[in-house]
Amino acid sequence: MIDRIILVDDVSRDATVAVASKLGLDVIIHRQNLGYGGNQKTCYDAALAAGADAVVMLHPDYQYDATRIPALVDPILAGDKDLMLGSRFLGDPLAGGMPKWKYVSNRFLTGLENLAFGLHLSEYHTGFRAYSRQLLEAVPYSLNSNDFVFDQELVAQAVACGMRVGEIAVPTRYFEEASSVGFRRSVVYGLATLKVVLRFVLHRARLRRSRKLAARKTVAR
């Protein structure tokens, strides 16, 4: 099921590169920090160049259950979906240790995005997702932010380009060593997400067209 694992090192100061190399991963090293979104752009470019049919993005902090990868990519490989999200909210994220303020903010943003995108998903803000090759070739993800809002811009692009979106439940765990965005950075992320939603609504209403939301390749079914 998993043919290749690509790790892009964004100027880390630990033993990430050495450990990944010993494990036989495909390692790409950034000479300067390009940010969360910039890292993903490199990953997806490399995956497409390697001939990937489906690409999984998984935050490497052990919060998400990686054994759910087969269930995540099955709808894509079957040709039924183009984007699959691993949702914490199809279960009980509070039981897994999610802070209550993150729970509330996630619920608010997800509800707003459902209204804008016309979908009925339980969560958009997950660090566990899979994309079809068709989707990554169609949407101009290179135009997206290099910051954390990259993920939400890609979802908006997928919806604008008529891609099929689904989700599965994924157990999560929160613990001290896991990476986590603090409150102040989360506020910045939330405001950036609202801007993505507004851009999508204006584009869909043809009031202000956006290059980010225009397909770079015709989607064939």
C-alpha positions in Angstrom: 0.0 0.0 0.0 2.8 2.5 1.0 5.4 2.6 -1.8 7.5 5.5 -0.7 7.9 7.8 2.2 9.1 11.3 1.5 10.5 13.4 4.3 11.3 17.1 3.7 13.6 18.5 6.4 12.9 22.2 6.9 16.2 23.2 8.6 15.6 21.1 11.7 18.2 21.1 14.4 17.8 17.6 15.6 18.6 14.1 14.2 15.7 14.0 11.8 17.8 13.7 8.6 20.1 11.1 10.1 17.3 8.9 11.5 15.2 9.2 8.3 18.2 8.2 6.1 18.9 5.2 8.3 15.2 4.1 7.8 15.6 4.4 4.0 13.2 7.3 3.6 13.5 9.6 0.6 15.0 12.7 2.3 14.9 16.2 0.8 16.7 18.9 2.7 15.7 22.6 2.5 18.6 25.0 2.8 16.3 27.6 4.4 13.1 27.3 6.3 10.1 27.5 3.9 7.4 27.0 6.5 4.6 24.5 6.9 3.1 25.1 3.5 6.4 25.4 1.7 7.4 22.0 3.1 4.2 20.5 1.7 4.8 22.0 -1.8 8.1 20.3 -2.0 6.6 17.0 -0.8 3.8 17.1 -3.4 6.1 18.1 -6.2 8.4 15.2 -5.3 5.5 12.7 -5.0 4.0 13.6 -8.4 7.5 13.3 -9.9 7.8 9.8 -8.4 4.5 8.8 -10.1 2.3 8.7 -7.0 -1.4 7.8 -7.5 -2.3 9.0 -4.0 -0.4 11.1 -1.5 -0.9 11.0 2.3 0.1 14.0 4.5 0.6 13.0 8.1 1.8 15.2 10.9 5.0 13.5 12.3 4.2 14.0 15.9 2.4 10.7 16.7 -0.9 12.4 17.4 -2.7 10.6 14.6 -3.1 6.9 14.2 -1.1 6.0 11.1 -2.6 2.5 10.9 -5.7 4.3 9.4 -3.7 5.1 6.2 -5.2 2.2 4.2 -8.7 3.2 5.1 -7.9 6.8 4.2 -6.6 6.1 0.7 -8.9 3.3 -0.3 -11.7 5.7 -1.6 -9.1 7.5 -3.6 -7.6 4.4 -5.1 -11.1 3.1 -5.9 -11.8 6.3 -7.8 -14.6 7.5 -5.5 -12.9 10.5 -3.8 -10.1 13.0 -4.6 -9.5 14.3 -1.1 -9.9 12.3 2.2 -9.7 13.8 5.6 -8.9 11.9 8.8 -11.4 13.5 11.3 -10.9 13.6 15.0 -14.5 14.7 15.4 -16.1 11.5 14.2 -14.9 10.3 17.6 -14.3 12.1 20.8 -11.3 14.4 20.5 -11.8 15.7 24.1 -11.2 12.2 25.4 -8.0 12.1 23.4 -6.8 15.2 25.2 -7.7 18.1 22.8 -7.8 21.4 24.7 -11.4 22.8 25.0 -10.5 26.1 23.4 -9.2 24.2 20.3 -12.4 22.1 20.3 -14.6 25.2 20.3 -12.6 27.1 17.6 -12.4 24.0 15.4 -16.2 23.6 15.7 -16.8 27.2 14.7 -14.4 27.2 11.7 -15.7 23.9 10.5 -19.3 25.0 10.6 -18.5 28.2 8.7 -16.6 26.2 6.0 -19.4 23.8 5.6 -21.8 26.6 4.9 -19.3 28.2 2.4 -18.3 25.0 0.7 -21.7 23.3 0.7 -20.3 20.2 2.5 -21.2 18.3 5.7 -17.8 17.4 7.1 -17.1 17.0 10.8 -13.6 18.6 10.5 -11.4 20.5 8.1 -8.4 21.2 10.4 -6.7 17.8 10.6 -3.1 16.9 10.2 -4.0 13.6 8.5 -5.2 13.8 4.9 -4.8 12.2 1.5 -5.0 13.6 -2.0 -5.4 12.0 -5.4 -2.9 12.6 -8.2 -5.7 14.1 -10.2 -6.4 16.7 -7.5 -2.7 17.7 -7.0 -2.3 18.1 -10.8 -5.4 20.2 -11.1 -5.2 22.7 -8.3 -2.5 25.5 -8.2 -1.2 24.6 -4.7 2.1 26.4 -5.5 0.2 29.7 -5.2 -0.8 28.9 -1.6 0.6 30.3 1.6 3.7 28.8 3.1 2.1 29.1 6.5 -0.4 26.8 8.3 -3.4 28.0 6.3 -2.0 26.1 3.3 -4.2 23.2 4.2 -7.4 25.2 4.1 -6.5 26.9 0.9 -6.0 23.5 -0.7 -9.4 22.3 0.5 -11.0 25.5 -1.0 -9.2 24.8 -4.2 -10.4 21.2 -4.3 -14.0 22.3 -3.8 -13.8 25.1 -6.3 -12.4 22.6 -8.9 -15.3 20.1 -8.3 -13.2 17.5 -6.4 -14.9 14.9 -4.3 -14.2 15.1 -0.6 -14.7 12.5 2.1 -13.6 11.7 5.6 -13.0 8.8 8.0 -12.6 8.7 11.8 -9.1 8.7 13.2 -8.1 8.3 16.9 -5.8 11.0 18.2 -3.7 11.5 21.3 -2.3 14.7 22.9 0.8 14.6 25.0 3.5 16.9 26.1 6.1 16.0 23.5 3.7 16.4 20.6 3.9 19.6 18.6 1.0 21.9 19.1 0.2 25.4 17.9 -0.3 27.8 20.7 -3.3 30.1 21.3 -1.8 33.2 19.7 -0.7 31.4 16.6 -4.1 29.7 16.4 -5.8 33.1 16.4 -3.6 34.1 13.4 -4.5 30.8 11.7 -8.2 31.3 12.4 -8.2 34.7 10.9 -6.3 33.4 7.8 -8.9 30.7 7.5 -11.7 33.2 7.5 -9.9 35.0 4.7 -9.8 31.8 2.7 -13.6 31.3 3.2 -14.3 34.9 2.1 -12.1 34.5 -1.0 -14.0 31.3 -1.9 -17.4 32.9 -1.4 -16.5 36.0 -3.6 -15.0 33.7 -6.3 -18.0 31.4 -6.4 -20.3 34.4 -6.6 -18.2 35.8 -9.4 -17.7 39.1 -7.5 -13.9 38.7 -7.2 -12.2 35.9 -9.2 -9.1 34.3 -7.7 -6.2 32.7 -9.5 -5.8 30.4 -6.5 -9.2 28.9 -7.1 -8.9 28.3 -10.9 -8.0 24.8 -12.0 -4.6 24.7 -13.8 -5.6 21.5 -15.5 -9.0 20.3 -16.9 -10.6 17.6 -14.6 -11.7 14.6 -16.5 -14.0 12.0 -15.0 
